[in-house]
Amino acid sequence: MQVKILYTSLTGNTQEAVDVLSDALENIDAEVVAFDADDGIAADEFFSDGDAYVLASYTDGEGELPDGMLDLADDLADIDLNGLPVAVLGTGDTSYEYFCGAVDELEKLVQQAGGQLIAPSVKIEMAPDDAACAAIAQFAQTLVTQAQNLSEN
Ligand SMILES: Cc1cc2nc3c(=O)[nH]c(=O)nc-3n(C[C@H](O)[C@H](O)[C@H](O)COP(=O)(O)O)c2cc1C
């Protein structure tokens, strides 16, 4: 099982969450390939050859997608994900009005593009604490189980 992760992180919180997720996935024998969205990857290239896909982002502005996710958002408007299994994770700050708004935005874009959300999204307050790490481990387990179920059907 290969899980592809596309993430963007400015101050490191989302990067940390992705590291925790990668460890959790590897602990359950999934192979992880992570891409920094700021390095630039076309959506059709990212959404190929994986068994499951994770989008991970912080939130910018007033509940908005950060710059690193804007190209992906544009691309998603033009491609058909055709039922591909996707899960979304994000970090944010509850002192803002729209906590982890980028997670909600990414969920919407994935669904509009025909992707399947296979795990409840995880919203993390800043850098992951112990509770968030446990939530990420659960997220990893759910997405691997769901992706396996889908590939068997
Ligand atoms: C200009 C600015 C706007 C932000 N707006 C929001 C927001 O609307 N909602 C939210 O939950 N967090 C918001 N945040 C907080 C970041 O999303 C949060 O600190 C996040 O963990 C940063 O992730 P990173 O360390 O991966 O860059 C904002 C931060 C900055 C600097």
The ligand as an SDF file (V2000), in Angstrom:
LIG
                    3D

 31 33  0  0  0  0  0  0  0  0999 V2000
   -1.6120   35.4580    8.3480 C   0  0  0  0  0  0  0  0  0  0  0  0
   -2.1170   34.2010    9.0240 C   0  0  0  0  0  0  0  0  0  0  0  0
   -3.4490   33.8700    8.8980 C   0  0  0  0  0  0  0  0  0  0  0  0
   -3.9560   32.7140    9.5240 C   0  0  0  0  0  0  0  0  0  0  0  0
   -5.2900   32.4120    9.4050 N   0  0  0  0  0  0  0  0  0  0  0  0
   -5.7790   31.3100   10.0270 C   0  0  0  0  0  0  0  0  0  0  0  0
   -7.1620   30.9670    9.9240 C   0  0  0  0  0  0  0  0  0  0  0  0
   -7.9760   31.6580    9.2980 O   0  0  0  0  0  0  0  0  0  0  0  0
   -7.5860   29.8390   10.5490 N   0  0  0  0  0  0  0  0  0  0  0  0
   -6.7480   29.0370   11.2670 C   0  0  0  0  0  0  0  0  0  0  0  0
   -7.1980   28.0280   11.7970 O   0  0  0  0  0  0  0  0  0  0  0  0
   -5.4250   29.3460   11.3970 N   0  0  0  0  0  0  0  0  0  0  0  0
   -4.9280   30.4560   10.7860 C   0  0  0  0  0  0  0  0  0  0  0  0
   -3.5990   30.7560   10.8970 N   0  0  0  0  0  0  0  0  0  0  0  0
   -2.7380   29.9120   11.7430 C   0  0  0  0  0  0  0  0  0  0  0  0
   -1.9200   28.8630   10.9770 C   0  0  0  0  0  0  0  0  0  0  0  0
   -2.7280   28.1320   10.0910 O   0  0  0  0  0  0  0  0  0  0  0  0
   -1.2970   27.9370   12.0040 C   0  0  0  0  0  0  0  0  0  0  0  0
   -0.3510   28.6470   12.7740 O   0  0  0  0  0  0  0  0  0  0  0  0
   -0.6490   26.7270   11.3460 C   0  0  0  0  0  0  0  0  0  0  0  0
   -0.3780   25.7440   12.3110 O   0  0  0  0  0  0  0  0  0  0  0  0
    0.6440   27.0910   10.6210 C   0  0  0  0  0  0  0  0  0  0  0  0
    1.1010   25.9130   10.0080 O   0  0  0  0  0  0  0  0  0  0  0  0
    2.6000   25.7330    9.5180 P   0  0  0  0  0  0  0  0  0  0  0  0
    3.4880   25.8100   10.7490 O   0  0  0  0  0  0  0  0  0  0  0  0
    2.6140   24.3860    8.8990 O   0  0  0  0  0  0  0  0  0  0  0  0
    2.8930   26.8220    8.5530 O   0  0  0  0  0  0  0  0  0  0  0  0
   -3.0800   31.8950   10.2860 C   0  0  0  0  0  0  0  0  0  0  0  0
   -1.7290   32.2570   10.3990 C   0  0  0  0  0  0  0  0  0  0  0  0
   -1.2480   33.3770    9.7780 C   0  0  0  0  0  0  0  0  0  0  0  0
    0.2130   33.7580    9.9460 C   0  0  0  0  0  0  0  0  0  0  0  0
  1  2  1  0
  2  3  1  0
  2 30  2  0
  3  4  2  0
  4  5  1  0
  4 28  1  0
  5  6  2  0
  6  7  1  0
  6 13  1  0
  7  8  2  0
  7  9  1  0
  9 10  1  0
 10 11  2  0
 10 12  1  0
 12 13  2  0
 13 14  1  0
 14 15  1  0
 14 28  1  0
 15 16  1  0
 16 17  1  0
 16 18  1  0
 18 19  1  0
 18 20  1  0
 20 21  1  0
 20 22  1  0
 22 23  1  0
 23 24  1  0
 24 25  2  0
 24 26  1  0
 24 27  1  0
 28 29  2  0
 29 30  1  0
 30 31  1  0
M  END
$$$$
